[in-house]
Amino acid sequence: MGESGNISSLSTSICEDGYSLDSGIQESDSVPEVRTANGWNGTTVEAKDPYALMRDCNANSRLTAQHYLWRELLGFLIHSDIDTRAADLRVADVATGNGIWLQDFARGKPPSTELHGFDISLDQVGPKAWLPANIHMHVWNIFDDVPDEFIGFFDIVHVRLITVVVKNNDPRPILANLRKLLRPGGYLQWDEVDTIGCAIKTVPGVSAHNLDELFSQLRGHDTWKYELTQIMDENGYTGSTLYTYEYGLGMARFWSDVYMSTWKEFADNALKTPEASRKLERNAMVETMNGASIMVPKLVWVTKKIDTAGESVL
Ligand SMILES: C[S@@+](CC[C@H](N)C(=O)[O-])C[C@H]1O[C@@H](n2cnc3c(N)ncnc32)[C@H](O)[C@@H]1O
């Protein structure tokens, strides 16, 4: 039997749901097509993908590892300021990535809970048929008009790690669209990294100038993060609160590895100078192994859409 025959029979044998994969298997010397979101992972509202990072298995593994590190550090998916007990809760995760936050949140919730993920690409999400029935994925750009069916729809909107999405140091257009998704009195939780308040730490005597140089390329000038609480309160939200979380040195290597991977993805995909970057990356990795780490505090804002009697949901 030829190589593709082996692949084909293996694929058929691991099929769990009675469908044969034979017809979908490509010949081993052909390049399989990437299937688009339409009819595959979700609905498409707008499909353009100028994203600076990658969407392959390494990128996905990074998101997955990162998610569990976040959860371990915060100790929650949704902050206790937000009531999640309603059986018919409607939750959106915008810029959902591989959807891991949403899938984690879905666990233990009744099927009546409605969960929607939005992203410019669903290439990182598992097949729709394998998602819990109450999770729905949509291709949507956060800067585009909010689809009519989702205006004022959600009790909770969650967004995490969209620093690179914020344009011109101004989160207002994003806040305005997230607000449109919320019902009056609905909550927004926005989780970010503190790209200014981050630091390099080393054990005594270890140099970290390569790690520092590498990381300075990721370090931002995102001053909007220091004003976001006030910006929220001035733009249709109320009671906005910022919570800060910092990991200890015992967790530093785990986080640093994630940030090294982020940088590698960024260098390969966006800097377009991977050769020049590789030496820096190798040296930074040696410094990491010797006892140097990137320390990045985490920021979580909790805020509420103003609930004025008689006000329009917009
Ligand atoms: C760093 S990932 C974070 C993924 C996820 N929120 C998490 O924390 O695991 C950023 C995500 O933002 C998405 N994204 C980038 N630009 C976007 C836009 N204009 N509208 C919606 N999503 C966008 C990317 O496709 C990517 O999945």
The ligand as an ORCA input file, in Angstrom:
! r2SCAN-3c Opt
* xyz 0 1
  C      -3.047     37.286     21.232
  S      -4.470     36.590     20.521
  C      -5.491     36.381     21.937
  C      -6.491     35.293     21.788
  C      -7.400     35.065     22.991
  N      -8.129     36.261     23.351
  C      -6.638     34.572     24.178
  O      -6.425     35.320     25.129
  O      -6.240     33.396     24.160
  C      -5.210     37.958     19.693
  C      -6.410     37.597     18.837
  O      -6.958     38.800     18.318
  C      -7.472     38.520     17.044
  N      -7.644     39.772     16.306
  C      -6.677     40.543     15.748
  N      -7.217     41.626     15.167
  C      -8.570     41.530     15.331
  C      -9.663     42.337     14.940
  N      -9.478     43.473     14.259
  N     -10.912     41.934     15.265
  C     -11.104     40.787     15.954
  N     -10.103     39.989     16.369
  C      -8.842     40.350     16.063
  C      -6.416     37.615     16.445
  O      -6.931     36.914     15.339
  C      -6.077     36.739     17.635
  O      -6.853     35.573     17.632
*
